[in-house]
């Protein structure tokens, strides 16, 4: 099936030309102009894809030489694409008032207002960037406002540059010296200054020349300011400048007759003999000669035998590539194989009936979940993943603040605790949400729900971890005679239940108060001092040692956007984490689901905790019912879990009353209903739900056909891995609930997608440490070490708009390789166990 069309002319082979997707293109070179606008994630402005790799991005006006994540961004205006004159223009302005100390990631804008336009025009194999200002900048901003272009460090380490006639190297790490500017802020000394920068002159794939026509270029190492910074090429706006305030000519070298090399996409783990097996070969969109795909079996003595060879017709085009699909489902003999297409070959993979029995789902339970555990010391033989952390949790967040990571404390008053009062009991249970160390309540209840469903459906009695709640101690690969899944469920509900007990409502989240703490990369035990302040300032830490807090520690003005270079302020800021509360029925319904499911699986393991979970779930249901909240998919799911746990008629009646909402939310909530239908005593309702599911099946089947990977998939700026594996988990329940409507193949396709059969050059499994090639540089708590946590599952291949799939080897891309709780690892774990069950039954 062909999706979209691509036309190439002789002119396009010779020079940059605007294509039908409104970016500049020639073989080996693409220039995007504000197709994206996500500068915080190094994705936006003017971007350059050179010989198949994104080398530069964020070409735009910024208020500093190497700005970080929470520093001012401009406001987008109108984008104009002029095919006649081969020109793209984008109007922009400062400030963006919608983000000044408000919104999900608030920023602090200075008192500076100006409008400008960025223009990019093709000139043969080069392109010209000009920036026009409506009015000259104020005198006090001269030398501070400039045009930045960020260069990706991962492609330049160890390569050289010329600035005019002087040469230098792109260093592997940020090296000094540091210096202070006129305002006393620290900056790393520029690598070079001049008028013409030549990048990687020794490398045909990376060579690029940037020439400034009306000012000096400065080459900076942004990592000297922020760990996740890039190399920056910058020109400041001259005094009095308006039109052509910045004027660059950029000439990236494109290899002559460059073509995208074929990429063969498979599961990096392999396949079960009974599983459908389809490889996807990704090709240059101009390719018109197609080769045979060969499946070769590798013998114990290293010899290879071709067991299947086929020349197949192209499937069609998706994003910027065309694809062919190679079906080798008929090959069921167990052994080690690889696929070959022309000069390209895959890593070896297995066909085996025990393919999912070991090394696939286990790392999530053995490593990732224990490492993410808060309020614990986590040991792994000679290694300590992190020391005992956050035992001073938590202080009630001040009123009317908007935290820099999306938390807010509004007009909700809590009679029991005033601002900055210590809330006891929160120093137990819970998992750090991602690389951020915060505890989002939906991440806790979501993980509890999925682990409960895993235990309930697959009877996972696996025991490889010692978890000692009393002493806050974890030992990896040290069995203690208790199922690890149930111990993890217990760990999650301890945090959730105690929050309700103390606060009388959902806690929104628990998070550090300052940006300096938030960007912490290291042992979680060093984020706070682990000592709890009492109202009279006497404190007692977990070892029973008394001390007195600094008297003025909590009297300082709370400034959540404190910049990371203002280190001298840290000692006078809050140390203890803050707990935020809110009123959010949707999240509360989500909590009801998790607690209800936990009550089922904890019964017989920890009966008192199981009873407490169910009691709290029903209590929360009664509270929400009194408000008359109609709810949506989370309410449907809460009712399903309550019915499965209690069997009570009142919940069945409530579910029947939600038939209109079931129709509206079939996509997000339908999967929860298959298990409940056998318990419903109203056959008309059961039939109505079945008809809704039949419509959903048709919708999903149509979406699945829109790409070659066999799953509904709309690439976005964030990687799709989490959503795809959640979709796969849901398909399991749709298949087991309505096996005549929903086939298991979509579920298995979702698993293959996560394990390596996904678009783009990087064919790694999103699950770290799983398969012959996996994500081993990821956005986890150890990302500063360019490392990973086994069993963590990254967000996966993202989209550089409009059509470039990307998953870079770079530890600071949360939108591509971040681990999260509440679904990231546990949905994946569920999906593997589901495949194991269905294929072996």
VOGU-3710 file (C-alpha; in Angstrom, 3 decimals, decimal comma):
1> xxxxxxxxxx> 0,000/0,000/0,000  1,484/3,373/-1,016  1,090/6,284/1,379  1,957/9,656/-0,143  4,053/10,297/-3,204  7,552/11,493/-3,904  8,735/13,118/-7,123  12,343/13,774/-7,998  13,710/15,895/-10,797  17,187/16,361/-12,198
11> xxxxxxxxxx> 17,267/19,796/-10,544  16,699/18,236/-7,133  19,703/16,000/-7,704  21,860/19,095/-8,144  20,602/21,648/-5,646  18,417/22,219/-2,633  14,769/22,522/-3,593  11,569/22,841/-1,609  9,691/19,543/-1,833  6,000/18,734/-1,503
21> xxxxxxxxxx> 6,393/18,417/2,288  7,669/21,994/2,520  11,270/21,431/3,481  14,461/21,811/1,436  15,837/18,646/-0,074  18,547/17,192/-2,258  20,197/13,748/-2,099  22,082/13,614/1,193  20,681/16,865/2,579  17,443/18,087/4,147
31> xxxxxxxxxx> 16,857/21,471/5,746  13,742/21,862/7,888  12,581/25,306/8,990  10,339/25,357/12,074  8,494/22,151/11,160  9,186/21,327/14,822  9,166/23,638/17,781  10,491/21,778/20,798  13,731/23,626/21,622  13,846/22,206/25,169
41> xxxxxxxxxx> 14,384/18,812/23,574  16,905/20,021/20,958  14,287/19,806/18,247  13,071/22,836/16,349  13,955/25,985/14,454  16,309/25,463/11,513  17,408/21,801/11,401  19,853/19,983/9,132  19,789/16,283/8,218  23,083/15,512/6,481
51> xxxxxxxxxx> 23,677/12,189/4,733  20,886/10,557/6,702  21,751/11,906/10,190  20,394/14,956/12,010  23,509/16,992/12,707  22,115/20,430/13,630  18,945/21,941/15,050  17,363/24,803/17,028  18,512/27,474/14,598  16,774/30,475/16,175
61> xxxxxxxxxx> 17,228/33,673/18,197  17,971/33,011/21,876  18,694/35,251/24,851  21,878/33,488/25,882  24,826/31,595/24,405  23,875/28,131/25,691  20,317/28,206/27,092  18,923/25,285/29,059  15,554/23,677/29,464  13,735/26,298/31,551
71> xxxxxxxxxx> 15,165/29,397/29,905  13,106/31,772/27,758  11,773/30,613/24,426  10,199/32,778/21,734  6,566/32,688/20,732  5,729/31,188/17,356  4,094/33,314/14,733  3,262/32,674/11,079  5,219/30,279/8,854  5,329/31,183/5,154
81> xxxxxxxxxx> 6,517/28,749/2,459  7,343/30,392/-0,873  7,978/27,741/-3,549  8,439/30,350/-6,269  11,398/31,978/-4,532  12,517/28,819/-2,712  12,200/30,498/0,661  10,682/29,757/4,079  10,061/32,500/6,634  8,956/32,276/10,239
91> xxxxxxxxxx> 7,827/35,200/12,377  8,682/34,989/16,078  8,591/37,208/19,148  9,708/37,569/22,747  8,255/37,037/25,316  5,783/34,184/25,278  3,479/35,429/28,008  1,645/32,098/28,147  4,770/30,492/29,658  5,933/33,255/31,997
101> xxxxxxxxxx> 5,818/31,597/35,436  2,875/29,474/34,315  2,024/26,378/32,313  3,516/22,883/32,543  7,149/24,010/32,256  7,081/27,675/33,332  9,886/30,099/32,483  10,950/33,500/33,738  11,106/36,122/30,993  13,070/39,361/31,326
111> xxxxxxxxxx> 11,544/42,745/30,497  12,385/42,529/26,823  9,946/42,653/23,904  10,826/42,363/20,239  9,577/40,758/17,022  11,742/39,156/14,386  11,652/36,947/11,310  13,913/34,013/10,419  14,301/33,490/6,650  15,901/30,497/4,947
121> xxxxxxxxxx> 16,518/30,550/1,202  18,047/27,861/-1,024  21,180/28,814/-2,957  22,346/25,847/-5,012  23,847/23,328/-2,598  23,912/25,949/0,160  21,250/27,861/2,008  21,183/31,370/3,402  19,815/32,241/6,848  18,845/35,835/7,525
131> xxxxxxxxxx> 17,186/37,320/10,584  15,205/40,584/10,397  14,229/42,542/13,510  11,322/44,982/13,443  13,248/47,405/15,678  16,811/47,572/17,015  17,466/45,881/20,319  17,728/47,969/23,500  21,299/48,961/24,247  21,481/46,825/27,386
141> xxxxxxxxxx> 20,780/43,677/25,316  23,531/44,144/22,767  25,908/41,171/22,927  23,334/39,031/24,731  20,747/38,266/22,028  21,978/36,089/19,195  21,220/33,454/16,577  22,172/29,971/17,783  22,549/26,754/15,815  23,120/23,615/17,890
151> xxxxxxxxxx> 25,395/20,807/16,647  24,805/17,249/17,881  27,861/16,204/19,957  27,422/12,473/19,359  28,389/12,827/15,681  31,347/15,144/16,292  33,377/13,711/19,182  37,031/13,482/18,147  36,443/15,293/14,879  38,158/18,543/13,999
161> xxxxxxxxxx> 37,157/22,012/12,896  38,644/25,096/11,324  37,630/28,562/12,425  39,058/30,639/9,606  42,648/29,295/9,493  42,846/28,039/13,105  42,004/24,421/13,896  40,676/22,568/16,930  38,945/19,397/18,080  35,432/18,664/19,322
171> xxxxxxxxxx> 36,167/17,206/22,795  34,480/14,107/24,226  33,665/15,934/27,465  33,216/19,589/28,314  36,615/21,013/29,235  37,341/24,355/30,897  38,301/27,022/31,447  35,177/28,657/32,812  34,817/32,426/32,971  32,301/34,922/34,318
181> xxxxxxxxxx> 30,500/37,411/32,118  29,775/41,025/32,998  26,828/39,913/35,149  28,940/37,428/37,052  27,383/34,315/35,482  29,634/31,437/34,558  30,220/30,412/30,965  32,741/28,113/29,382  35,364/29,841/27,266  34,489/29,619/23,532
191> xxxxxxxxxx> 36,237/26,943/21,517  36,823/29,367/18,663  35,795/32,712/17,197  35,953/33,936/13,613  33,981/34,454/10,417  33,986/31,009/8,755  33,568/27,708/10,591  34,358/24,436/8,814  33,059/21,419/10,718  34,725/18,004/10,322
201> xxxxxxxxxx> 36,803/18,811/7,218  38,213/15,268/7,318  34,801/13,564/7,086  32,750/13,601/3,878  29,627/12,647/5,801  29,872/15,495/8,357  31,764/18,315/6,618  29,896/21,608/6,782  30,835/25,244/6,299  29,093/28,117/8,084
211> xxxxxxxxxx> 30,055/31,626/7,003  28,815/34,782/8,701  28,502/37,691/6,261  28,022/40,492/8,784  29,518/39,537/12,120  31,590/37,083/14,089  30,833/33,413/14,717  31,459/31,892/18,125  31,765/28,132/18,653  30,748/27,103/22,173
221> xxxxxxxxxx> 30,454/23,862/24,133  26,998/24,040/25,699  27,786/21,098/27,954  29,869/23,454/30,084  26,584/25,047/31,134  24,247/22,044/31,101  25,104/18,322/30,967  22,636/17,848/28,141  23,930/20,778/26,112  25,183/20,592/22,515
231> xxxxxxxxxx> 27,901/22,425/20,647  26,577/25,868/19,683  27,436/28,130/16,748  26,336/31,668/17,550  26,302/35,208/16,198  25,052/38,090/18,331  22,745/40,782/16,977  24,719/44,002/16,281  23,780/47,354/17,751  21,146/49,169/15,695
241> xxxxxxxxxx> 20,528/46,190/13,402  17,125/45,468/11,872  17,056/43,874/8,373  19,711/41,209/7,866  20,761/41,544/11,490  22,121/38,010/11,104  23,253/36,653/7,753  24,817/33,219/7,359  25,518/30,999/4,373  25,546/27,314/5,335
251> xxxxxxxxxx> 26,996/24,632/3,051  26,673/21,060/4,373  28,523/18,541/2,227  26,192/15,958/0,705  27,832/12,814/-0,614  27,436/12,584/-4,401  24,521/10,326/-5,380  23,864/9,581/-1,695  21,211/6,964/-0,970  19,791/5,682/2,272
261> xxxxxxxxxx> 21,247/2,260/3,070  18,706/-0,545/3,487  17,709/-1,272/7,086  16,230/-4,651/8,024  13,789/-4,499/10,936  13,205/-7,617/13,040  12,624/-8,562/16,656  16,050/-8,465/18,291  14,908/-11,283/20,589  13,605/-13,598/17,899
271> xxxxxxxxxx> 10,422/-15,564/17,339  8,371/-18,453/18,630  7,869/-21,209/15,995  4,086/-20,658/16,116  4,423/-16,899/15,725  3,895/-15,007/12,475  7,321/-13,771/11,412  7,590/-10,759/9,141  10,691/-8,656/8,574  10,377/-5,107/7,253
281> xxxxxxxxxx> 13,081/-3,744/4,940  13,388/0,047/4,854  14,729/1,585/1,631  15,526/4,919/0,052  12,359/6,396/-1,468  14,080/6,608/-4,878  15,113/2,966/-4,927  13,873/1,221/-8,067  15,896/-1,997/-7,949  14,834/-4,597/-5,411
291> xxxxxxxxxx> 16,896/-7,560/-4,282  16,052/-10,903/-2,768  15,637/-11,191/0,982  17,416/-14,252/2,332  16,886/-16,108/5,591  20,008/-17,994/6,625  20,347/-20,565/9,379  23,592/-20,605/11,375  24,808/-24,081/12,339  26,745/-24,954/15,514
301> xxxxxxxxxx> 30,000/-25,054/13,512  29,394/-21,541/12,153  28,316/-22,522/8,649  25,278/-20,786/7,159  22,542/-22,240/5,005  19,979/-20,242/3,061  16,608/-21,717/4,016  14,380/-19,166/2,271  15,041/-16,606/-0,442  12,396/-14,387/-2,011
311> xxxxxxxxxx> 12,136/-11,279/-4,123  9,051/-9,431/-2,964  7,149/-6,458/-4,330  7,389/-3,142/-2,452  4,772/-2,644/0,250  4,683/1,082/-0,373  5,853/4,319/1,212  5,578/5,531/4,795  7,166/8,689/6,168  10,237/9,277/3,949
321> xxxxxxxxxx> 11,007/5,658/3,053  9,627/2,850/0,964  9,320/-0,637/2,366  9,209/-4,286/1,450  7,928/-7,002/3,791  9,383/-10,493/3,991  7,196/-13,190/5,537  9,042/-16,244/6,844  6,284/-17,595/9,095  6,529/-21,060/7,523
331> xxxxxxxxxx> 10,033/-21,527/8,940  9,548/-23,221/12,307  12,750/-25,204/12,797  14,418/-24,025/15,975  17,865/-22,497/15,751  19,841/-19,324/15,136  19,144/-17,261/12,006  19,913/-13,970/10,320  18,344/-12,057/7,460  20,316/-10,662/4,524
341> xxxxxxxxxx> 19,375/-8,031/1,965  22,120/-7,164/-0,503  25,156/-6,094/1,534  23,127/-5,592/4,717  22,411/-8,239/7,340  20,754/-8,404/10,713  22,252/-9,527/13,946  21,563/-13,200/14,682  18,215/-14,069/16,262  16,506/-17,235/17,474
351> xxxxxxxxxx> 13,477/-19,214/16,514  12,699/-21,170/19,653  9,692/-22,421/21,592  11,214/-21,049/24,809  12,118/-17,674/23,289  10,246/-15,694/25,982  11,078/-17,956/28,913  14,235/-16,185/30,017  16,122/-12,887/29,557  13,115/-11,029/28,087
361> xxxxxxxxxx> 10,565/-9,942/30,730  12,697/-10,877/33,730  15,094/-7,872/33,611  12,161/-5,530/34,272  11,316/-7,391/37,477  14,900/-8,220/38,484  16,490/-4,825/37,854  14,288/-1,960/36,732  11,564/-2,123/39,372  13,997/-2,556/42,299
371> xxxxxxxxxx> 16,252/0,256/41,063  13,273/2,625/40,844  12,138/1,885/44,422  12,060/4,968/46,619  12,671/4,976/50,384  15,026/2,036/50,006  18,691/1,199/49,802  19,121/-0,947/46,688  22,141/-3,287/46,582  23,278/-5,440/43,679
381> xxxxxxxxxx> 26,163/-7,586/44,961  29,205/-5,235/44,851  27,128/-2,378/43,473  24,808/0,028/45,268  22,273/1,377/42,783  21,280/4,017/45,320  21,412/4,526/49,062  18,468/4,956/51,411  16,674/7,997/50,037  14,021/10,591/50,829
391> xxxxxxxxxx> 13,375/9,503/54,401  12,429/13,115/55,185  9,309/12,995/52,963  7,453/15,318/52,740  6,383/18,928/53,353  2,942/20,154/52,277  3,521/22,324/49,218  2,994/26,078/49,633  -0,281/27,480/48,333  -0,539/29,080/44,912
401> xxxxxxxxxx> 2,705/27,832/43,400  3,321/26,438/39,936  6,160/23,946/40,055  8,585/23,759/37,137  7,681/20,116/36,407  3,943/20,475/36,022  2,749/20,298/39,624  0,596/23,088/41,020  -0,951/23,815/44,396  -4,057/25,917/43,973
411> xxxxxxxxxx> -6,785/26,944/46,380  -7,092/23,521/47,970  -6,770/23,889/51,721  -5,997/21,038/54,053  -7,133/21,632/57,607  -4,681/19,121/59,012  -1,505/20,554/57,477  -0,459/24,127/56,757  2,074/25,238/54,181  5,458/23,558/54,662
421> xxxxxxxxxx> 4,184/21,390/57,523  5,792/17,984/57,560  3,321/15,284/56,485  4,322/12,070/58,275  4,136/8,569/56,865  5,085/9,448/53,280  8,579/7,989/53,631  7,565/4,495/52,587  6,824/2,716/49,348  6,625/4,151/45,861
431> xxxxxxxxxx> 8,855/4,239/42,781  10,798/7,118/41,292  8,807/8,017/38,223  11,632/8,269/35,694  14,970/10,014/35,666  13,331/12,724/37,759  12,987/10,964/41,138  9,461/12,298/41,698  6,482/10,171/42,788  3,420/10,829/40,621
441> xxxxxxxxxx> 0,339/9,186/42,075  -0,833/7,897/38,678  2,563/6,272/38,155  2,206/4,494/41,486  -1,364/3,275/40,950  -0,694/2,462/37,292  2,251/0,265/38,230  0,227/-1,404/40,982  -2,589/-2,138/38,522  -0,344/-3,641/35,864
451> xxxxxxxxxx> 1,641/-5,747/38,322  -1,625/-7,025/39,799  -2,897/-7,966/36,333  0,429/-9,687/35,606  0,190/-11,798/38,738  -3,490/-12,543/38,230  -3,227/-13,578/34,581  0,158/-15,288/34,466  0,745/-16,526/38,043  4,280/-15,112/38,160
461> xxxxxxxxxx> 5,771/-16,532/41,363  9,272/-15,484/40,298  11,542/-14,716/43,261  14,948/-13,138/42,708  14,870/-10,096/45,002  14,976/-9,599/48,750  12,708/-6,722/49,786  12,756/-5,790/53,473  10,164/-3,080/54,093  10,914/-2,780/57,801
471> xxxxxxxxxx> 14,575/-1,960/57,233  14,127/-0,229/53,860  16,539/-2,637/52,231  16,623/-4,336/48,797  19,062/-6,975/47,551  18,935/-7,810/43,825  19,439/-11,505/42,945  18,896/-12,577/46,532  15,681/-14,658/46,760  13,721/-14,271/49,982
481> xxxxxxxxxx> 10,969/-16,842/49,457  8,310/-14,306/48,412  7,005/-13,560/44,897  8,701/-10,398/43,669  5,569/-9,199/41,859  3,533/-9,240/45,070  6,294/-7,507/46,990  6,336/-4,776/44,375  2,524/-4,445/44,538  2,880/-4,106/48,289
491> xxxxxxxxxx> 5,535/-1,420/47,855  3,270/0,625/45,613  0,124/0,495/47,718  2,023/1,420/50,888  2,799/4,799/49,304  -0,700/5,340/47,922  -2,605/4,326/51,040  -0,492/6,383/53,402  -1,031/9,430/51,237  -4,791/9,053/51,549
501> xxxxxxxxxx> -4,581/8,438/55,275  -2,562/11,555/55,956  -4,030/13,979/53,428  -7,581/12,741/53,021  -7,271/12,966/49,238  -5,077/12,069/46,298  -1,605/13,431/46,513  -0,752/14,792/43,081  2,900/14,042/43,496  5,973/14,272/45,679
511> xxxxxxxxxx> 8,906/16,180/44,199  11,965/18,232/45,125  11,367/21,961/45,518  14,267/23,429/43,564  15,582/23,133/40,066  19,069/22,533/41,399  17,824/19,333/43,078  15,639/18,333/40,152  18,503/18,173/37,670  20,427/15,964/40,118
521> xxxxxxxxxx> 22,241/13,133/38,327  23,533/10,651/40,845  22,649/8,666/43,932  19,104/9,476/45,072  20,207/9,359/48,711  22,150/12,601/48,194  19,155/14,649/47,008  18,014/15,448/50,551  19,555/15,098/54,003  17,035/12,383/55,045
531> xxxxxxxxxx> 16,298/14,324/58,243  12,769/15,347/59,157  12,031/18,777/60,636  9,423/19,013/63,402  7,515/22,258/64,167  9,918/23,132/66,986  12,850/22,529/64,624  14,101/19,505/66,511  14,599/16,655/64,134  15,310/12,984/64,173
541> xxxxxxxxxx> 16,723/11,081/61,271  16,172/7,381/60,563  19,138/6,418/62,754  17,731/8,248/65,762  20,311/11,060/65,692  18,983/14,442/66,848  20,013/17,769/65,420  18,634/21,250/64,878  17,811/22,733/61,508  19,126/26,134/60,495
551> xxxxxxxxxx> 16,543/28,559/61,912  15,940/30,481/58,698  15,938/27,504/56,371  12,213/27,551/55,697  11,754/31,310/55,865  13,358/31,998/52,481  11,163/32,901/49,533  10,305/29,775/47,591  11,766/30,068/44,084  11,223/26,855/42,119
561> xxxxxxxxxx> 12,905/28,301/39,031  16,213/28,981/40,723  18,847/28,707/38,001  21,375/25,915/38,383  24,418/28,190/38,370  23,249/30,099/41,431  24,847/27,544/43,712  25,253/29,975/46,577  21,457/30,010/47,030  21,165/26,258/47,492
571> xxxxxxxxxx> 22,055/26,204/51,178  19,216/28,581/51,981  16,591/26,724/49,986  14,275/23,941/51,007  15,823/20,499/51,148  12,827/18,250/51,893  10,536/17,255/49,050  7,094/18,798/48,661  3,817/16,903/48,445  1,195/18,446/46,174
581> xxxxxxxxxx> -2,531/17,728/46,447  -5,426/18,348/44,113  -8,982/17,328/43,319  -8,945/15,214/40,164  -11,724/12,624/39,789  -10,065/10,990/36,794  -6,899/10,264/38,764  -8,956/9,080/41,722  -10,799/6,592/39,506  -7,392/5,399/38,343
591> xxxxxxxxxx> -6,421/4,878/41,982  -9,602/2,891/42,590  -8,631/0,551/39,748  -5,154/-0,059/41,115  -6,288/-0,557/44,706  -9,132/-2,896/43,679  -6,834/-5,090/41,606  -4,226/-5,094/44,378  -6,848/-6,270/46,840  -7,406/-9,391/44,737
601> xxxxxxxxxx> -3,766/-10,447/44,381  -2,655/-9,504/47,900  -5,349/-11,714/49,421  -3,578/-14,680/50,955  -0,244/-12,889/50,854  -0,977/-9,848/53,035  -4,620/-10,033/54,019  -4,696/-6,920/56,163  -3,197/-4,825/53,363  -5,581/-6,404/50,835
611> xxxxxxxxxx> -8,562/-5,462/53,021  -7,212/-1,944/53,411  -6,873/-1,587/49,640  -10,458/-2,659/49,014  -11,816/-0,537/51,843  -10,061/2,535/50,471  -11,161/1,801/46,902  -14,813/1,554/47,905  -14,516/4,623/50,134  -13,177/6,655/47,217
621> xxxxxxxxxx> -15,951/5,345/44,973  -18,580/6,508/47,460  -17,016/9,971/47,640  -16,982/10,357/43,859  -20,497/8,959/43,534  -21,775/11,680/45,863  -20,403/14,343/43,513  -22,354/12,951/40,564  -19,224/12,768/38,412  -20,078/11,093/35,105
631> xxxxxxxxxx> -16,472/10,114/34,377  -14,966/8,541/31,306  -12,587/5,697/30,578  -10,991/5,728/34,044  -14,420/5,418/35,673  -15,302/2,482/33,414  -12,038/0,785/34,357  -12,630/1,451/38,075  -16,040/-0,198/37,872  -14,622/-3,197/36,039
641> xxxxxxxxxx> -11,990/-3,747/38,738  -14,531/-3,287/41,552  -16,834/-5,842/39,934  -14,006/-8,353/39,549  -12,962/-7,849/43,174  -16,366/-7,721/44,906  -18,963/-9,051/42,448  -21,410/-6,506/43,905  -24,576/-5,796/41,962  -24,368/-2,049/42,647
651> xxxxxxxxxx> -21,223/-1,794/40,576  -22,753/-3,881/37,793  -25,722/-1,528/37,666  -23,408/1,475/37,594  -21,498/-0,038/34,687  -24,723/-0,656/32,745  -25,636/2,990/33,237  -22,365/3,939/31,562  -23,201/2,379/28,199  -23,119/5,806/26,449
661> xxxxxxxxxx> -19,653/6,452/27,905  -18,551/2,968/26,849  -19,494/3,834/23,267  -17,575/7,122/23,507  -14,510/5,574/25,134  -14,328/2,196/23,408  -10,738/2,787/22,329  -9,403/3,623/25,786  -11,685/1,550/28,008  -12,992/-1,346/25,907
671> xxxxxxxxxx> -10,117/-3,631/26,903  -11,193/-3,532/30,556  -14,638/-5,003/29,845  -13,949/-8,432/28,375  -13,171/-9,966/31,775  -16,353/-8,484/33,251  -18,895/-9,627/30,664  -19,189/-13,206/32,039  -20,200/-11,684/35,392  -22,952/-9,453/33,977
681> xxxxxxxxxx> -26,491/-10,804/34,214  -27,986/-8,539/31,555  -27,540/-10,168/28,147  -28,854/-7,143/26,290  -26,068/-5,063/27,825  -23,518/-7,751/26,994  -24,678/-7,737/23,369  -24,545/-3,928/23,197  -20,951/-3,982/24,430  -20,088/-6,671/21,878
691> xxxxxxxxxx> -21,392/-4,478/19,064  -19,255/-1,604/20,318  -16,223/-3,899/20,319  -16,991/-5,077/16,773  -16,872/-1,469/15,620  -13,592/-0,957/17,446  -12,111/-4,002/15,722  -12,874/-2,555/12,283  -11,355/0,793/13,262  -8,140/-0,776/14,557
701> xxxxxxxxxx> -7,787/-3,021/11,500  -8,002/-0,009/9,197  -5,351/1,874/11,167  -3,030/-1,131/11,237  -2,887/-1,136/7,436  -1,565/2,434/7,240  2,049/1,459/7,928  4,228/-1,621/7,314  4,711/-2,482/10,991  1,277/-3,956/11,644
711> xxxxxxxxxx> 0,140/-1,686/14,492  -1,801/1,586/14,671  1,070/4,055/14,623  1,142/7,814/14,208  4,704/9,035/14,765  5,026/12,065/16,992  7,667/14,246/18,583  7,712/11,732/21,466  8,627/8,130/20,806  5,666/5,807/20,350
721> xxxxxxxxxx> 7,056/2,817/22,259  5,049/3,291/25,446  1,798/3,730/23,538  2,467/0,749/21,268  3,139/-1,627/24,148  0,084/-0,304/26,005  -1,897/-1,004/22,848  -0,466/-4,538/22,822  -1,459/-5,115/26,442  -4,990/-3,966/25,645
731> xxxxxxxxxx> -5,105/-6,280/22,622  -4,468/-9,237/24,923  -7,628/-8,491/26,881  -9,627/-7,733/23,747  -8,468/-11,047/22,281  -9,209/-13,069/25,416  -12,550/-11,278/25,906  -13,740/-11,524/22,284  -11,442/-14,058/20,541  -13,693/-14,211/17,500
741> xxxxxxxxxx> -13,328/-10,461/16,948  -9,732/-9,727/17,935  -6,815/-11,817/16,742  -3,638/-12,159/18,795  -1,440/-11,029/15,869  -1,847/-7,322/16,640  -0,599/-7,969/20,162  2,434/-9,837/18,824  3,104/-7,104/16,253  3,185/-4,594/19,102
751> xxxxxxxxxx> 5,736/-6,733/20,916  7,901/-7,002/17,802  7,711/-3,216/17,373  9,119/-2,656/20,875  11,754/-5,364/20,371  13,184/-3,839/17,203  10,756/-3,912/14,278  10,203/-0,146/14,108  11,183/2,593/11,620  14,494/4,438/11,379
761> xxxxxxxxxx> 18,186/3,608/11,305  18,370/2,495/14,940  17,012/-1,063/15,072  17,609/-1,567/18,808  15,076/-3,107/21,141  13,503/-0,359/23,275  13,883/-2,694/26,278  17,374/-2,174/27,674  19,488/-5,285/28,026  16,969/-7,373/26,079
771> xxxxxxxxxx> 17,859/-9,006/22,755  21,014/-9,030/20,662  20,840/-5,242/20,211  19,108/-2,978/22,716  18,936/0,510/24,149  22,123/0,774/26,209  22,331/4,559/26,456  19,052/5,704/27,947  17,371/8,487/29,899  17,352/6,823/33,292
781> xxxxxxxxxx> 18,727/7,897/36,640  22,241/6,833/35,541  22,118/8,692/32,205  25,097/10,896/33,102  27,208/7,717/32,918  25,937/7,013/29,382  24,471/3,832/30,790  21,154/2,026/31,229  19,021/0,038/33,643  18,241/-3,505/32,477
791> xxxxxxxxxx> 14,539/-3,976/31,883  13,813/-0,285/31,540  11,864/0,487/28,369  12,549/3,718/26,521  10,015/5,908/24,780  11,539/4,839/21,476  11,811/6,169/17,950  10,535/9,744/17,730  9,671/11,915/14,734  11,624/14,864/13,454
801> xxxxxxxxxx> 8,786/16,558/11,651  7,490/16,070/9,144  8,887/12,638/8,216  12,251/11,678/9,775  12,168/8,855/12,381  15,019/9,101/14,866  16,414/7,398/17,962  19,847/8,813/18,669  22,525/7,384/20,928  22,258/10,216/23,427
811> xxxxxxxxxx> 21,358/9,872/27,121  19,507/13,193/27,479  16,633/12,726/25,022  13,624/12,092/27,223  11,405/12,111/24,129  13,365/9,168/22,677  14,916/7,046/25,425  13,301/7,900/28,767  12,174/5,227/31,213  8,944/5,827/33,143
821> xxxxxxxxxx> 6,762/4,119/35,724  3,053/3,521/35,388  3,306/1,675/32,085  6,744/1,976/30,513  8,295/-1,210/31,859  5,232/-2,984/33,232  3,192/-2,827/30,013  6,180/-4,354/28,243  6,529/-7,060/30,894  2,820/-7,856/30,585
831> xxxxxxxxxx> 3,082/-8,043/26,806  5,945/-10,546/26,836  4,171/-12,778/29,368  1,002/-12,591/27,291  2,882/-13,716/24,176  4,492/-16,534/26,123  1,106/-17,728/27,352  -0,802/-17,518/24,079  1,914/-19,060/21,926  2,547/-21,957/24,290
841> x> -1,101/-22,803/25,053
//
